[in-house]
Amino acid sequence: MRNNYIINLQNKQIIKLLLILLIFSIFFPIRLVFFTKEAFLTGDYSDFTSFSLYLSDIFLILIFVYIFPYIYENFSWTKINIGLPIFIIWLILALIFKSSNLSQINLWYCFKFIELIVAYETFMIIFQETALKITFFKLFAWFCAIQSVLALSQFASQSSIGLYKLGEQHLNSAILGVSKIVSGGTTLIRGYGTFPHPNPLSAFLVAGVIITVYLLIQSEKRKSRMLYSLLLFLNILGVTVTFSRAAYLALALGLLILSIGLTVIARREAPKQSQNRLPRSFQSLAMTLTMVTISVIVSFFLFKPFLFSRATFSDQSTIDRKFYNAVGLNMIQKNPIFGVGVGESVLHMEHYSSKTLQPWEKQPPHNYFIIAAAELGIPGALLLIWIIFSHLWGLLKKIKPGIDFKLFTFYFLLFTILATFLLLMQFDHYFYTLEQTQILLWIFLGLIAAEIKNPREGDINS
């Protein structure tokens, strides 16, 4: 008989509180930095060669410890997550291979991967056994809207707004290393929110837009529809002021996938008895897509001059990305089995480069799978690919003929978000290297695993 450890209402409320605190700590990355002996080996301090204890780490561990009795009594490896223990074994083998020259960075990044797998298992259990999925989505949409307002404020004032203790960076167009655009001969900072860079913020906001679209489609009350419409508008504005071209592309892909898939299922549900009346699902979808279109158009015209400055693929940012990826490919070619060491690609950049690099030029390869192969070897990267695509395929198999609109929309939401993440992985490293986006990826993998393992085909809140 299954243990009902988490089903108890009191326990559920405690988990809900811890979940709220965890999500807050992800969006507002409060941390304690530890300076390793490798922290300054690039010639200057680098986050990539040190490590930090985040508030989100603490809340994640608290949730795991709280539900551990349930995990202990119900844990088992299944087809959907069998790649995880194999990946852990590969991490251990990579450490053994490098045992004669282990660094603190190696050990820390291995610990982080194990922590992410713990996050995956924890959220798989939580979202499988409780009704917290919708709570999570609502909180996510709200926090994204807050970040959008912060990013808009930063862009409008062209400076930080003073939330340094909540993770905000010191921002000014004169500060070296702050991400900027140049429009009409003027240098302008991009919107950061409380994230370390506009690009990881844009990944959250892309997911936030897609989640808000889902909430708007599912909303039945006029007040809720108005509220989610406002959040949708704010989140689209927020994506815009990050000025991330990859995010624009990912958002366009996500909205296209949603539009096609949901239009097909909504038309299928049209009532045969009334050819002159659209089904409620189709009305809700049409209203939502109209709101998306209006938000995108308004955002485009508000920021039109600045957006045109990003309409190029010959700028220094693109050139740098190609260079970092080329260095990563060189690492893979010379270290195909175990890589250069987990977490150490930045330390070895100059060794595998064709030129001398300044400290700020020593950055990871800007592709998730290239950096994974460079640091973990090709087998390690293939294991990560297997883990991610097995979840995508498992979710697709849940979308069966005859599935109802509500459940189809939920599955398609998860599929779309993971598809946008995969696209973003081709242009940056933050899903591999940065705390917030690392946890974001593995939380959604855990959520997808919960749905794949769930035999019920009914209420998503079950």
C-alpha positions as CSV (number, residue, x, y, z in Angstrom):
1,M,0.0,0.0,0.0
2,R,1.4,3.4,-1.0
3,N,2.6,5.7,1.8
4,N,0.4,8.7,2.2
5,Y,3.1,10.8,3.8
6,I,2.6,13.9,1.6
7,I,-1.2,13.7,1.1
8,N,-1.9,14.9,4.7
9,L,-3.2,18.5,4.4
10,Q,-0.9,19.9,7.1
11,N,2.1,18.4,5.3
12,K,0.9,19.7,2.0
13,Q,0.7,23.3,3.4
14,I,4.2,23.1,4.7
15,I,5.5,21.9,1.4
16,K,3.5,24.7,-0.3
17,L,5.2,27.2,2.0
18,L,8.7,25.7,1.2
19,L,7.8,25.8,-2.5
20,I,6.9,29.5,-2.4
21,L,10.2,30.2,-0.5
22,L,12.2,28.2,-3.0
23,I,10.7,29.9,-6.0
24,F,11.3,33.3,-4.4
25,S,14.9,32.4,-3.8
26,I,15.4,31.3,-7.4
27,F,14.1,34.6,-8.8
28,F,16.0,36.6,-6.2
29,P,19.4,34.8,-6.0
30,I,20.8,35.6,-2.6
31,R,24.1,33.9,-2.1
32,L,27.3,33.5,-0.2
33,V,30.4,33.4,-2.4
34,F,33.3,31.0,-1.6
35,F,36.7,32.0,-3.2
36,T,38.4,28.9,-4.4
37,K,42.1,28.8,-5.2
38,E,41.0,28.8,-8.9
39,A,38.8,31.9,-8.5
40,F,41.4,34.3,-10.0
41,L,43.3,31.9,-12.3
42,T,41.7,33.6,-15.4
43,G,43.5,36.8,-14.4
44,D,40.5,38.3,-12.6
45,Y,37.7,37.0,-10.4
46,S,35.2,34.8,-12.2
47,D,31.9,33.2,-11.1
48,F,32.8,30.3,-13.3
49,T,35.9,29.4,-11.3
50,S,34.5,29.9,-7.8
51,F,31.3,28.6,-6.2
52,S,28.4,30.0,-4.2
53,L,25.9,28.7,-1.7
54,Y,22.5,30.1,-2.7
55,L,19.4,30.5,-0.6
56,S,17.7,28.3,-3.2
57,D,20.2,25.5,-2.3
58,I,19.0,25.7,1.3
59,F,15.3,25.6,0.5
60,L,15.8,22.8,-2.0
61,I,17.6,20.7,0.7
62,L,14.9,21.5,3.2
63,I,12.1,20.3,0.9
64,F,14.1,17.1,0.1
65,V,14.7,16.4,3.8
66,Y,11.1,17.0,4.6
67,I,9.7,14.5,2.0
68,F,12.7,12.1,2.3
69,P,10.6,9.4,4.3
70,Y,8.2,9.3,1.3
71,I,11.0,9.1,-1.2
72,Y,12.8,6.4,0.8
73,E,9.7,4.1,0.9
74,N,8.5,4.7,-2.7
75,F,11.8,5.3,-4.7
76,S,12.5,3.2,-7.7
77,W,14.3,3.7,-11.0
78,T,12.0,3.5,-14.1
79,K,12.5,3.8,-17.8
80,I,12.0,7.6,-17.7
81,N,14.8,8.3,-15.2
82,I,17.2,5.3,-15.6
83,G,19.7,7.7,-17.3
84,L,20.3,9.5,-14.1
85,P,22.2,6.8,-12.2
86,I,24.2,6.1,-15.3
87,F,25.1,9.8,-15.5
88,I,26.1,9.8,-11.8
89,I,28.4,6.8,-12.5
90,W,29.9,8.7,-15.4
91,L,30.6,11.7,-13.2
92,I,32.4,9.4,-10.7
93,L,34.4,7.8,-13.4
94,A,35.4,11.3,-14.7
95,L,36.6,12.2,-11.2
96,I,38.6,9.0,-10.9
97,F,40.2,9.7,-14.3
98,K,41.2,13.1,-13.0
99,S,42.1,12.0,-9.5
100,S,45.7,13.0,-9.8
101,N,44.8,16.6,-10.5
102,L,41.4,17.1,-8.9
103,S,40.3,20.7,-8.2
104,Q,37.7,22.3,-5.9
105,I,35.8,23.2,-9.0
106,N,35.6,19.6,-10.1
107,L,34.2,18.5,-6.8
108,W,31.8,21.4,-6.6
109,Y,30.3,20.9,-10.1
110,C,29.9,17.2,-9.4
111,F,28.0,18.1,-6.2
112,K,25.9,20.6,-8.2
113,F,24.9,17.9,-10.7
114,I,23.9,15.6,-7.9
115,E,22.0,18.4,-6.3
116,L,20.1,19.0,-9.6
117,I,19.2,15.3,-9.8
118,V,18.0,15.5,-6.2
119,A,15.9,18.5,-7.3
120,Y,14.5,16.5,-10.2
121,E,13.5,13.6,-8.0
122,T,12.0,15.9,-5.3
123,F,9.9,17.8,-7.8
124,M,8.8,14.6,-9.5
125,I,7.5,13.4,-6.2
126,I,5.9,16.7,-5.2
127,F,4.1,17.2,-8.5
128,Q,3.0,13.6,-8.8
129,E,1.5,13.4,-5.3
130,T,0.1,16.9,-4.6
131,A,-2.0,19.5,-6.3
132,L,0.8,22.0,-6.4
133,K,1.3,22.2,-10.1
134,I,-1.1,25.1,-10.7
135,T,0.2,26.9,-7.6
136,F,3.7,26.6,-9.1
137,F,2.6,28.0,-12.4
138,K,0.8,30.9,-10.9
139,L,3.7,31.8,-8.7
140,F,6.1,31.5,-11.7
141,A,4.0,33.9,-13.8
142,W,3.8,36.4,-11.0
143,F,7.5,36.4,-10.2
144,C,8.2,36.7,-14.0
145,A,6.0,39.8,-14.1
146,I,7.9,41.3,-11.1
147,Q,11.2,40.6,-12.9
148,S,9.8,42.2,-16.0
149,V,8.9,45.4,-14.1
150,L,12.4,45.5,-12.6
151,A,14.0,45.0,-16.0
152,L,11.8,47.8,-17.5
153,S,12.7,50.1,-14.6
154,Q,16.4,49.4,-15.1
155,F,16.2,50.0,-18.9
156,A,14.2,53.2,-18.3
157,S,16.6,54.6,-15.7
158,Q,19.7,53.1,-17.4
159,S,21.0,52.0,-14.0
160,S,20.4,49.5,-11.2
161,I,17.5,50.3,-8.8
162,G,19.2,49.3,-5.5
163,L,18.1,45.7,-4.9
164,Y,21.7,44.5,-4.5
165,K,20.9,42.3,-1.5
166,L,18.3,40.5,-3.6
167,G,20.7,39.6,-6.3
168,E,20.6,42.7,-8.5
169,Q,23.9,43.6,-10.3
170,H,25.5,47.0,-10.2
171,L,24.4,48.4,-13.6
172,N,25.7,51.4,-15.5
173,S,26.6,51.8,-19.2
174,A,30.1,52.8,-18.1
175,I,30.8,49.6,-16.2
176,L,32.9,47.1,-18.0
177,G,31.2,43.7,-18.3
178,V,27.6,45.0,-18.1
179,S,25.6,43.8,-21.1
180,K,24.7,46.6,-23.5
181,I,23.2,47.5,-26.8
182,V,24.2,50.4,-29.0
183,S,21.3,52.3,-30.6
184,G,21.6,55.6,-32.5
185,G,25.2,56.0,-31.3
186,T,24.1,55.6,-27.6
187,T,25.2,52.8,-25.4
188,L,22.3,51.4,-23.3
189,I,22.2,48.7,-20.7
190,R,19.9,45.7,-21.1
191,G,17.3,44.6,-18.6
192,Y,18.7,42.3,-15.9
193,G,16.1,42.1,-13.2
194,T,17.8,40.4,-10.3
195,F,19.6,37.9,-12.6
196,P,23.4,37.8,-13.3
197,H,22.8,38.5,-17.0
198,P,19.8,39.4,-19.3
199,N,20.0,36.1,-21.1
200,P,19.1,33.8,-18.2
201,L,16.4,36.3,-17.3
202,S,15.1,36.0,-20.8
203,A,14.9,32.2,-20.5
204,F,12.7,32.6,-17.4
205,L,10.5,35.1,-19.1
206,V,10.0,33.0,-22.2
207,A,8.8,30.2,-19.9
208,G,6.7,32.8,-18.0
209,V,5.0,34.0,-21.2
210,I,4.1,30.4,-22.2
211,I,2.9,29.6,-18.7
212,T,0.8,32.8,-18.6
213,V,-0.7,31.9,-22.0
214,Y,-1.7,28.5,-20.5
215,L,-3.2,30.1,-17.4
216,L,-5.2,32.6,-19.5
217,I,-6.6,29.8,-21.7
218,Q,-7.7,27.9,-18.7
219,S,-9.1,30.9,-16.8
220,E,-12.9,30.9,-16.6
221,K,-13.5,34.1,-14.5
222,R,-13.4,37.6,-16.1
223,K,-11.3,39.0,-13.3
224,S,-8.7,36.2,-13.7
225,R,-8.6,36.7,-17.5
226,M,-7.9,40.4,-17.0
227,L,-5.2,39.7,-14.5
228,Y,-3.4,37.1,-16.6
229,S,-3.7,39.4,-19.7
230,L,-1.8,42.0,-17.7
231,L,0.8,39.5,-16.6
232,L,1.2,38.4,-20.2
233,F,1.7,41.9,-21.4
234,L,4.3,42.6,-18.8
235,N,6.2,39.4,-19.4
236,I,6.3,40.1,-23.2
237,L,7.6,43.6,-22.4
238,G,10.2,42.0,-20.1
239,V,11.4,39.6,-22.8
240,T,11.8,42.6,-25.1
241,V,14.0,44.7,-22.8
242,T,16.4,41.8,-22.3
243,F,17.2,42.2,-26.0
244,S,18.1,38.6,-26.2
245,R,17.8,37.5,-29.9
246,A,17.8,33.8,-28.9
247,A,14.9,34.5,-26.5
248,Y,13.0,36.3,-29.3
249,L,13.5,33.2,-31.5
250,A,12.6,30.8,-28.7
251,L,9.4,32.8,-27.8
252,A,8.4,32.8,-31.5
253,L,8.9,29.1,-31.7
254,G,7.0,28.4,-28.5
255,L,4.0,30.6,-29.5
256,L,4.0,28.9,-32.9
257,I,4.0,25.4,-31.4
258,L,1.2,26.4,-29.0
259,S,-0.9,28.1,-31.6
260,I,-0.8,25.2,-34.0
261,G,-1.3,22.5,-31.5
262,L,-4.0,24.1,-29.5
263,T,-5.9,25.3,-32.6
264,V,-6.0,21.7,-33.9
265,I,-7.3,20.3,-30.6
266,A,-9.8,23.1,-30.1
267,R,-11.3,22.6,-33.6
268,R,-11.5,18.9,-32.9
269,E,-13.7,19.7,-29.9
270,A,-16.1,21.8,-31.8
271,P,-19.7,20.7,-30.9
272,K,-21.3,18.9,-33.8
273,Q,-24.7,19.9,-32.7
274,S,-24.1,23.6,-33.2
275,Q,-22.1,24.5,-36.3
276,N,-22.7,28.3,-35.7
277,R,-21.2,28.4,-32.2
278,L,-17.5,28.1,-31.4
279,P,-16.6,25.8,-28.5
280,R,-15.6,27.6,-25.3
281,S,-12.0,26.2,-25.7
282,F,-11.7,27.8,-29.1
283,Q,-13.1,31.1,-27.9
284,S,-10.6,31.1,-25.0
285,L,-7.7,30.2,-27.3
286,A,-8.7,32.9,-29.9
287,M,-8.9,35.5,-27.1
288,T,-5.5,34.5,-25.7
289,L,-3.8,34.6,-29.1
290,T,-5.3,38.0,-29.8
291,M,-3.9,39.2,-26.5
292,V,-0.5,37.8,-27.4
293,T,-0.6,39.5,-30.8
294,I,-1.5,42.9,-29.3
295,S,1.2,42.6,-26.7
296,V,3.9,41.7,-29.2
297,I,2.8,44.6,-31.6
298,V,2.7,47.2,-28.7
299,S,6.1,45.9,-27.5
300,F,7.6,46.1,-30.9
301,F,6.5,49.7,-31.5
302,L,7.6,50.8,-28.0
303,F,11.1,49.5,-28.5
304,K,11.4,49.6,-32.3
305,P,14.6,51.7,-32.6
306,F,16.4,49.6,-30.0
307,L,15.2,46.3,-31.6
308,F,16.6,47.3,-35.0
309,S,20.1,47.6,-33.3
310,R,19.8,43.8,-32.6
311,A,18.9,42.9,-36.2
312,T,22.4,41.7,-37.1
313,F,24.4,38.6,-36.8
314,S,27.8,40.1,-37.5
315,D,28.2,42.0,-34.2
316,Q,30.9,41.2,-31.6
317,S,28.5,39.1,-29.5
318,T,27.9,36.7,-32.3
319,I,31.6,36.6,-33.2
320,D,32.5,35.8,-29.6
321,R,30.0,33.0,-29.5
322,K,31.5,31.4,-32.5
323,F,34.9,31.7,-31.0
324,Y,33.9,30.2,-27.6
325,N,32.2,27.3,-29.4
326,A,35.2,26.7,-31.6
327,V,37.5,26.5,-28.5
328,G,35.0,24.1,-27.0
329,L,35.1,21.9,-30.0
330,N,38.9,21.9,-29.9
331,M,38.6,20.7,-26.2
332,I,36.3,17.9,-27.3
333,Q,38.6,16.8,-30.2
334,K,41.6,16.5,-27.8
335,N,39.7,15.1,-24.8
336,P,36.8,13.1,-26.4
337,I,36.2,10.6,-23.5
338,F,36.4,12.4,-20.2
339,G,36.7,16.0,-21.3
340,V,38.9,18.6,-19.6
341,G,37.2,18.2,-16.3
342,V,33.7,19.2,-15.1
343,G,33.6,22.9,-14.4
344,E,37.0,23.6,-15.8
345,S,36.4,24.7,-19.4
346,V,37.0,28.4,-18.5
347,L,40.3,27.6,-16.9
348,H,41.6,25.9,-20.1
349,M,40.2,28.4,-22.6
350,E,43.6,30.0,-23.4
351,H,45.3,26.6,-23.7
352,Y,42.9,25.5,-26.5
353,S,42.6,28.9,-28.1
354,S,44.6,30.2,-31.0
355,K,45.3,33.6,-29.3
356,T,46.0,35.2,-25.9
357,L,42.8,36.0,-24.1
358,Q,42.0,38.9,-21.7
359,P,40.3,37.8,-18.4
360,W,36.9,38.9,-19.6
361,E,37.3,36.9,-22.8
362,K,37.6,33.6,-20.8
363,Q,34.1,32.3,-20.9
364,P,32.5,28.9,-21.4
365,P,31.4,27.6,-24.8
366,H,28.0,29.2,-25.6
367,N,26.2,25.9,-26.3
368,Y,24.9,23.5,-23.7
369,F,25.9,20.3,-25.4
370,I,29.3,21.6,-26.5
371,I,30.3,22.7,-23.0
372,A,28.9,19.3,-21.6
373,A,31.1,17.4,-24.1
374,A,34.1,19.6,-23.5
375,E,33.9,19.1,-19.7
376,L,32.4,15.6,-19.4
377,G,33.5,14.0,-22.6
378,I,31.2,12.9,-25.5
379,P,29.7,10.1,-23.4
380,G,28.7,12.5,-20.7
381,A,27.1,14.9,-23.2
382,L,25.2,12.0,-24.8
383,L,23.8,10.9,-21.5
384,L,22.5,14.4,-20.9
385,I,21.0,14.4,-24.4
386,W,19.4,11.0,-23.6
387,I,17.9,12.3,-20.3
388,I,16.4,15.4,-21.9
389,F,15.0,13.8,-25.1
390,S,13.6,10.8,-23.2
391,H,11.4,13.2,-21.3
392,L,10.4,15.0,-24.4
393,W,9.5,11.7,-26.1
394,G,7.7,10.3,-23.0
395,L,5.6,13.4,-22.9
396,L,4.7,13.1,-26.6
397,K,3.5,9.6,-26.0
398,K,1.0,10.9,-23.4
399,I,-0.7,13.0,-26.1
400,K,-3.0,10.3,-27.4
401,P,-6.0,10.4,-29.7
402,G,-9.2,11.4,-27.9
403,I,-7.4,13.3,-25.1
404,D,-9.5,16.2,-23.7
405,F,-8.6,19.8,-24.3
406,K,-7.6,20.6,-20.7
407,L,-5.2,17.7,-20.4
408,F,-3.8,18.2,-24.0
409,T,-3.2,21.9,-23.2
410,F,-1.2,21.0,-20.1
411,Y,0.9,18.4,-21.8
412,F,1.5,20.7,-24.7
413,L,2.5,23.5,-22.3
414,L,5.3,21.3,-20.9
415,F,6.4,20.1,-24.4
416,T,6.6,23.7,-25.6
417,I,8.6,24.9,-22.7
418,L,11.2,22.1,-23.0
419,A,11.3,22.7,-26.8
420,T,12.1,26.4,-26.2
421,F,14.8,25.4,-23.6
422,L,16.4,23.1,-26.2
423,L,16.5,26.0,-28.7
424,L,18.0,28.3,-26.1
425,M,20.7,25.7,-25.2
426,Q,22.1,26.1,-28.7
427,F,23.0,29.8,-28.1
428,D,24.2,29.9,-24.5
429,H,25.7,28.0,-21.6
430,Y,23.5,29.2,-18.6
431,F,21.4,26.0,-18.3
432,Y,24.7,24.3,-17.6
433,T,26.6,26.9,-15.5
434,L,24.2,29.3,-13.6
435,E,22.2,28.3,-10.5
436,Q,18.8,29.7,-11.5
437,T,18.6,28.2,-15.0
438,Q,20.2,25.0,-13.9
439,I,17.3,24.5,-11.3
440,L,14.8,25.8,-13.9
441,L,15.7,23.0,-16.3
442,W,15.7,20.2,-13.8
443,I,12.4,21.3,-12.1
444,F,10.7,21.1,-15.5
445,L,12.3,17.7,-16.2
446,G,10.9,16.6,-12.8
447,L,7.5,18.0,-13.6
448,I,7.4,16.2,-17.0
449,A,8.6,12.9,-15.3
450,A,5.7,13.3,-12.8
451,E,3.2,13.5,-15.7
452,I,4.8,10.6,-17.6
453,K,4.7,8.4,-14.5
454,N,1.1,9.4,-13.6
455,P,-1.2,6.7,-15.0
456,R,-4.3,9.0,-14.6
457,E,-5.6,10.8,-17.6
458,G,-7.8,13.2,-15.8
459,D,-7.5,16.4,-13.7
460,I,-4.0,17.9,-13.8
461,N,-4.4,19.0,-10.2
462,S,-4.6,15.4,-9.0
